[in-house]
Amino acid sequence: MAEYRINDLAEASGVSVRNIRVYQDRGLLPPPTIRGRAGWYSDQHLVRLNLISRMLERGYTFATISELLHAAHHGMRVEQVLRGSPKGGRFRNFKRAATITIAELKKTLNATDRSIALSQKLGLLVKDGTHYAIKNPELLEGAEVLVKAGVDLELLLDRWVRVQEDLEDVAKSFVGIITDKYFDENLPDLGEKGVSKMADLIQTVRPMAHDIVETTFRKALDEQISKAIGEAATYFDAARDDETIPVESGGWPAGQTDPDNETTDVGTLNTDTGR
């Protein structure tokens, strides 16, 4: 896979360095991989830049491009994009400003140096001078809700890292459906048409894999939620079972009598009337 410095990427794509930085600030282009003090871009960045250029030529706005790219990344269809209504929120407002300060992160999310580093690793935040660019305001809003409920932010991010590693294996297995078939000693003989067919097949796998993972995860998540609710119910049942009921000296609850030895409270019998 080819790698580019930003000047090389600009030359290959026909997009100026300034516009590349603008696209990054607006969340249209993923940040480069940082090695040492240098940022390195890949062929995926070049493909994304070419796509952005074509969409701009057709009159799409930055906001529309961002929404469509985000939807495509998550395997969504056009009707799913149009179905949702715009939402406002603290971090969506920050997204318009593109950056957030460390002080705001610590105040809002109780962020530590480690949680900020994890957020950068996961691509949630990108260092921008003394600030951080927000790449997924929806996730930060959800994290804020959990933190206010007493959930440790680092625990959430550690789970995310674990899921990311697991999903990398899942993605590899799905792509392997095609590569295991075509990547052998006959690959050089496929020709341009064969390689194009293979690339189309890989693109066909993508939405299928996304739907399979989403459906499977939704089912597993529903099962775990139901299980958690069931476990919570057992605590309430156990608490009720532990409640003590006052009993009289005869061993029966107050106000009740032994059903095998019923008695009647007759009070004082009037010997004249028999009542």
N, C-alpha and C positions, 0 to 999 in steps of 0.2 A: 504494500500500500504506500502510495506516494505521500510525502510530508512537505509542507510548505511553511516558510516564514511568511509574515503578513504581506511583505512586499511581493513575494513570489505568488502568493494567492491572488493578490490584486491584479498582477499581470496575467495570470492564467484565466481569471474570471472576467476581466474587463471592468471590474468594480474598483473604485478608488479605495485607498486605505482608509480615508475618512469615512466613506459610506460603510465599509466593513465594520468599523467601530460603532457607527450609528446603529447598524443592524444588531450588533451584539448588545448595545445598551437597551434596545427596544425588545430584546428577547427573541428576535427572529433567527439569530445565528448562535449556535452553542459556543461557549468560550473555548479557546485553544487548550491543548494539553501543555502544562507548564513544566519545563525541565530546566533546572537551574534558573536563569533569569530570562530565558527565551520561551516564547509561546509558539507551539507547533500546531499547524492545521493539517487536516487529512483530506482525502478525496470526498468524504461525506460533506465537509464544509464547502468544497467546490460545487458539488451537486446542489446543495442547499442554496448557495449564492446564485447559481444559474436559474433555479426555480423562482427565487425571489425576484430576479430581474425580469423574468417572463411575466410574472404576475403584476409587477409594477407597470410593465408595458401595456398590459390589458386594462389598466385603470384601477386595480385594487389598491385600497388604502393600507397603511401599515397595520391598523387595527384588524382589518379583515384578514390580511395575510397571517397575522399572529394567531388569530382564532382558528383559521383553516389548518395551519401547520400543527397547532396544538391538537386539533381534532384528529388529523391524519396520524400523528404520533401515537395516539391512544386507540387507533382503529375505529374511530367514530364515523358515522355516515352524515351526509349533509342535513338530513331531517333531524338528527340528534343535536346538531349544532343549533339549528333554528328553533328547536323545541325549548331550549333553556332561555330564561329571561335574565337580562343583565343584573348583576348583584353589586351592591356597594359594600365596602368594608374598609377597615383600617389598612390592611395590607394591599388592597387593590388601589387605594389612594397612594400608597407608597410606590406602587408599580408605576403610576403615572410620573412620579418623581424619579423613578428608576433605582433609587438608593435608600438605604436606611443606616442609621448610625449604630455603633456598638452600644451606646448608652440606651437607645430605644430597644435594642434586642434584649439587653439585660433587664430593663424595666418591664417589658411586655412578656417575655418568655423565660425570665430567670436564666438566661443563657450564660454558660460558662465558656472559658476558652476552648475546652474540649468539644462542647456541643456546637460551637461556631465552626471549629475545624471539621467536625463531622458533616455539618451542613454544607460546607464548601466541597468536601469529598463527594457528597451526594448530588452536588449541582444545584442545591436549593439556594445557596448564596454564592456570589462571585465577588471577590475583592476588587474594589474600585477606589484606589487611593486610600483615604481614611474612612471610606464608607463601604457598604456592601450592596451590590445589585440584587434585587429580589427576582428570582426566576419562577417561583410558583407561589403566588400570594394566597391561593386557596388552601394549600397545605399549611402555610404559616398561620392562617386564621384558625384552621382546625387544631393546630398545635397549641394555639393560645387558649382555646376552650379547655383542652385537656390539662394544660398547666394550671389554669385557674381552678380546676377540679382536684388538683393535688397530684397529678401524674408528673413524674420526672421526665423532663425533655430528653435527657440523655438516654433513658430507657427506650423511648419512642424511636430515637435515631439509631440506636443499636439494633433494634428490630428491623429498621429499614435497611441497614447495611446487610443484615443476615438475609433478608428477602431478596435484596439485589444480587447477592452471591448465588442464591438458589435459582433465581430467575435467569441468570446468565447460563447456568447449566441447562435449564429448560429451553431457552432460546437456541442454544447450541444443538440440542437434541432434535428440535424441529427443523432447523436448517440442515442438519445431518441427513434428514430424509432424502434431500436432493444431492448433497455433496457426496454422501456415501455411494450413491448410484453413479455419479458422473466423474468424481475426482479419482481417477485411476490413470494407468499408463496410456489410456486412449484419449485422455483429455486434450492433448495437443492436436489430435486429429479431428476434433469436433468441427472446427471451422467456425466462421463468424456466425452462421445460421444456427449451429448447434449451441454455441455459447449464448446466443440471444435467447434461445429456447430455454436453456438452463436458468438464465437470469429471470425469465418470465415465470418459471415454475417456483423459484424462490420467492418471488413477489406474491404468487398465489398462496404460498404457505403462510405468509405473514398474517393476513386477516383471519385465516382459519385458526392459526395458533393463538391469536389474540382472543378469539371467541371461545376456544376450548379452555384456555387458562382462566378467562373471566367467568365462564359458566361454572367451571369446576371450583374456582375459589369462592364464588358466591354461595354455592351449595355447601361447601365446607364451612364457610363463615356462618351461615344460617344454622347449621348443625351445632357449631360451637356456642353460638349465642343461646340457642335453646337449651343446651346442656348447662350453660352457666346459670340461666334463669332457673332451671330445675334444681341445681345445687343450692341456689339461694333459697328456694322454697323449703328445702329440707332443714335449713337453719331455723326458719320460722316454725316449722312443724315440731322440731326438737324443743324449741323454746316453749311452745304451748304444752308439750308433754311434761315439761319440767315444772309447770305451774302447780302449786299445791292447793287442794280443795279443803276448806275447814271441815273437820269431822267432830261429831259428838262422842261422848265417852263410849257409846255402844259400837263404835267403829263405822257408822254410816254417816254420809254427808249431812250437814245441818239441814233440817226441814224434811228429811226422808226417814223412813222406817224400814226395818227388816221385812222384806216381802213375804218371808216364810213364817213370820210371827206377828201378823198385823194386830194392832190394838186400836181401840177407839177411845178418844178422849171424851168421857161422858160428864165430866165436871162433878158436881155434887148432886147425888140422886135424891129426889124428893120422895120420901117413903109413902106420903099420902096419895100422891097422884101417880106415882110410878115413873115420874119424869125427872 
